[in-house]
Amino acid sequence: MDLASLQAQTRLILRQKITMMINRYVVHVGDPGGGEGGIVAFAEQKRMAFREQVTIYTDESRNEPLAGFKARKVIDLASGYDVTDGAGEPIGLFRKDFSRSLLRSTWHLQQPGLPTMTGQERNIAVAVLRRFTDSLSWLPYHFDFSIGASIAFSVDRQWGLRDRYAIDIHDPRLDRRLVIAMAVALDALQAR
């Protein structure tokens, strides 16, 4: 799928593929009924890497990079992550708000030309429950990323044995590559 077609999408579905040493993510076009269309992105994250870095490709062949993100610092709970396009040019950044995340996970996302978006778990009861027991890590969670009072996009972890996320994009100005990077990071980095 070319970049213009990707940019026109308002719903994406992210699935995690479980493997031993690498987290793999496949992103499909989504429809409002929950169905999945063609693949628009494929990402890999090495577990226990010294410095977090994820490359997002256009498909599972891993021939053409679409985007990626990399931690600015090796070990820092509030470190930022730079997001680049397939050619390595910056398209945005995100960071976890560590102090606000103690109770309710909170992220800040920046795209040039737009105000900073704040993403937070929608349901505070689920957020609090997830803090106090690892046995509830399967609970679905929902993040809304807002610009002021308007929701720019949301990421909803759905019920099921495997991690599956519905990504609904409400603001047409958002770079879909940045949204995909943030959605992958929510799964890959959320517990840190």
C-alpha positions in Angstrom: 0.0 0.0 0.0 1.4 3.4 -0.9 1.7 6.2 1.7 -1.3 8.2 0.3 -3.5 5.1 0.7 -2.2 4.4 4.2 -2.8 8.0 5.1 -6.5 7.7 4.1 -7.1 4.8 6.5 -9.3 5.6 9.6 -9.1 2.1 11.2 -6.2 -0.3 11.6 -5.9 -3.6 13.4 -2.7 -4.5 15.1 -1.9 -8.2 16.0 1.0 -9.5 17.9 2.6 -12.7 16.7 4.2 -14.6 19.6 7.7 -16.0 19.1 10.5 -16.8 21.5 13.0 -13.9 21.2 11.3 -11.4 19.0 7.9 -9.6 19.3 6.3 -9.4 15.9 3.4 -7.2 15.0 1.2 -7.2 11.9 -1.0 -4.2 11.0 -4.0 -4.7 8.8 -6.5 -2.3 7.3 -9.6 -2.5 9.6 -13.3 -2.0 9.0 -15.9 -0.8 11.5 -17.3 -4.3 11.7 -14.1 -5.7 13.1 -12.9 -7.3 9.9 -9.3 -7.2 8.5 -8.1 -6.2 5.1 -4.6 -6.3 3.6 -1.4 -5.8 5.6 -0.1 -2.3 5.8 2.8 -2.8 8.2 5.0 -5.4 9.9 7.2 -4.6 12.9 9.8 -6.5 15.0 11.1 -5.8 18.5 14.0 -7.9 19.9 13.3 -8.7 23.5 15.8 -7.7 26.2 17.6 -5.4 23.8 20.1 -3.0 25.4 18.4 0.0 23.7 14.9 -0.2 22.5 14.6 0.0 18.7 11.8 -1.2 16.5 11.7 -1.1 12.7 8.3 -1.1 11.0 8.3 -2.4 7.4 5.7 -2.2 4.7 5.1 -6.0 4.9 6.4 -9.3 6.2 9.1 -9.6 3.6 11.0 -6.8 5.5 12.3 -5.4 2.2 11.1 -1.8 2.6 11.1 0.2 5.9 8.0 2.2 6.6 9.1 3.8 9.9 10.7 3.0 13.2 11.4 4.2 16.7 14.4 4.3 18.9 15.0 5.2 22.6 17.0 8.3 23.1 18.7 6.9 26.2 19.7 3.4 27.1 18.0 3.2 30.5 15.6 5.9 31.5 12.0 5.3 32.5 10.9 8.7 31.1 13.1 8.5 28.0 11.7 9.8 24.7 11.5 7.7 21.6 12.3 9.3 18.2 10.1 8.1 15.3 11.5 8.3 11.8 10.2 7.5 8.4 11.6 4.7 6.2 14.5 7.0 5.1 15.4 7.9 8.7 13.9 11.4 8.6 12.1 12.5 11.8 8.3 12.4 11.8 7.6 12.7 15.5 8.4 11.4 19.0 6.7 10.0 22.1 7.5 9.5 25.7 5.9 7.9 28.7 4.9 10.3 31.5 6.4 8.2 34.3 4.9 10.1 37.3 1.4 10.2 35.9 1.7 6.6 34.8 2.0 5.3 38.4 -1.8 5.3 38.6 -2.9 5.5 35.0 -0.6 5.0 32.1 0.0 8.3 30.3 2.0 9.0 27.1 2.8 12.2 25.2 3.0 12.1 21.4 4.3 14.9 19.2 4.0 15.4 15.4 5.5 18.5 13.8 2.8 21.1 13.1 0.3 19.7 15.7 -0.1 20.3 19.4 1.2 17.6 21.7 -1.2 14.8 22.1 -1.7 13.1 25.5 -2.7 9.4 25.6 -4.2 8.0 28.7 -5.9 4.8 29.8 -9.6 5.4 29.4 -10.8 3.3 32.3 -9.2 4.2 35.6 -10.7 1.2 37.4 -9.0 -1.2 35.0 -5.8 0.9 35.2 -5.7 0.6 39.0 -6.5 -3.2 38.9 -3.7 -3.8 36.4 -1.2 -2.1 38.8 -1.8 -4.4 41.6 -1.7 -7.9 40.1 0.1 -9.5 37.2 -2.6 -12.1 36.9 -4.9 -9.4 35.3 -2.4 -8.5 32.5 -4.9 -10.0 30.0 -7.5 -7.3 30.7 -8.2 -5.2 27.7 -7.2 -1.6 28.0 -8.1 1.5 26.0 -6.0 4.5 25.3 -7.4 7.8 24.0 -4.9 10.2 22.5 -6.3 13.7 22.6 -5.5 17.2 21.3 -7.2 19.4 23.8 -10.8 18.0 24.3 -10.8 16.1 21.0 -9.8 12.5 20.6 -7.2 12.3 17.8 -7.0 8.5 17.9 -7.6 5.6 20.2 -6.0 2.2 20.7 -8.3 -0.5 22.1 -6.8 -3.8 23.2 -9.5 -6.4 22.6 -10.5 -9.6 24.4 -8.8 -12.8 23.3 -5.9 -15.2 23.8 -3.6 -13.1 21.6 -2.9 -9.4 21.7 -5.2 -7.6 19.2 -5.7 -3.9 19.0 -8.2 -1.8 17.1 -6.8 1.6 16.2 -9.4 4.3 15.3 -8.0 7.5 13.8 -10.3 10.5 14.1 -7.9 13.4 13.1 -7.0 13.2 9.4 -3.8 15.2 9.9 -2.1 12.4 11.9 0.7 10.6 10.2 -0.4 7.0 10.2 3.2 5.8 10.5 3.5 7.7 13.8 0.1 6.2 15.0 1.3 2.7 14.1 4.6 3.3 16.0 2.7 4.5 19.1 0.4 1.5 18.9 3.3 -1.0 18.7 5.0 0.8 21.6 1.9 0.5 23.8 2.2 -3.3 23.5 6.0 -3.5 23.5 6.8 -0.9 26.2 3.7 -0.6 28.3 4.9 -2.8 31.2 8.1 -0.8 31.6 
